Amino acid sequence: METVVVTGAAGFIGSHLSERLLKDKFKVIGIDCFTNYYSKEIKKKNLERCLQNENFTFIEDDLMDVDLETIFKKSKLLFHEAAQPGVRSSWGKEFDAYVKDNIQVTQRILEIAKDVKTLEKIVMASSSSIYGNQPGKMSEDTLPRPVSPYGVTKLASENLGFVYAQNFNLPITSLRYFTVYGPRQRPDMAFTRFIRANLEGSKITIYGNGSQSRDFTFVSDIVDANILVSESKIHGNALNIGGGSVHTIKEVIKMIENTTGVESKIVFEPPQKGDVLKTESNIEKASKILRYKPNIMLKKGLIEQVNWFKKTFEC
């Protein structure tokens, strides 16, 4: 059994990825420090299935402090999912956390990987936030223009990967995720907030007029993309990972209403700084190189997320 390392293993994406790797008969070392960005209890619940598997080892520690050298020597494969998330929270005094968790942590990981020389594949989670506002589809050669501090730190992290790949031949691939949703989505993210408000009969706040659109990607498709990279011989690339489901916020809320059978109460507030008007991924490169293809379209994925929410929070 090969051993793999997953940072951010208790998070939304990291927990799903860890479960898939265990299912695929890997031993998984999961690392997470349970930052206070959202409830520790939610993250613990994310890990329940993994902790029931004897091939899962969990390390609760900060990636700036944990003994990564010893951990990396046990593994040939690293999935770096850990990050400080959130566009709107990245302004002001909170920016220090984004610099530490998104830039300094990445630099430390890459320095140790460079010295240890055991990792044969490093898959890094990037974000569509690096693109900012763009007039059309976002391709990997589109000039990044982040409009939030979060996007700036994710671009910096990605660029660090390129620097270490070029100078030390580290086998790094960065995946630019486009708006990920599905079971276990963070409580601050739009779909979770919309579903909760709809089911509880409270107000849904839309920032802007609701015509802003996103390329929504179901979490299992994100996991598939990570696995495809790990099985490939490519490195030194950045790849868009989108879901092929571009819809406006108003359309999403209508889909949620159709799924729950409950009409939403909506209030509109001014647009938030750092929010982009539209994201739409060009995934031709990932399709060609990895044979990546999104399998879950928005309507089906929303049903799964609503059902998960009802079960988890007993609605």
LINCORTA-V216732 format. One line per field, one symbol per residue. phi: phi as a letter, one per 20 degrees, with the letter a starting at -180 (. if undefined). psi: psi as a letter, one per 20 degrees, with the letter a starting at -180 (. if undefined). burial: 1 if it has 24 or more other ideal C-beta (glycine too) atoms within 12 Angstrom, else 0. A space follows every 50 residues. Layout:
phi = ???
psi = ???
burial = ???
This chain:
phi = .fdcdcemfeegfgfffffffffemdedddcbdlfefbgffffffgegff feefeddddeaffedffffffffecdbcdedfaeeoffeeemfffgffff fddfffffgfffffffmdfebcddedbffffmecfcfedfefffbgdcgg fffffffffggfffffeclfedcddefdkebpgmggfeegfffffgfffe meeeedeoenefcceecffffffgffffffeedeanddcfcddmcebfff fffffffffemdfeddcdcggefnfefbcbeedgfffffdmfbfddeggf ffgffffffgffdle
psi = pqpqpoqkhiagghhggggghghjkqppoppqjmrjhrphhghghhiggg iipijpppoorpiihqnhggghiiqipponiproroghiirbiihhhhgg hhghggggghghhghgkhpipoppoaqiihhbpqhbqorhjpppmqjqhg hghhgggghgggghghhjkpmppppnponprapjqqhiqggggggggghi jrppppoajjiqqqoppqhhhgggggggghirjqrjqpppnrijnoqrhg hghgggghghjppqopqprqqqpiprhqppqojhghgggikppphorggg hhghhgggggggjl.
burial = 00111111111111111111110001111111111011000110111001 10101111101011010100110111111111111111110001001111 11111111110111010111111111111111110011010101011111 11111111111101100101111111111111111110111111111110 00011110010111111111111111111101011111111111111110 11111110110101010000000111111111101100110101011100 111111011000000
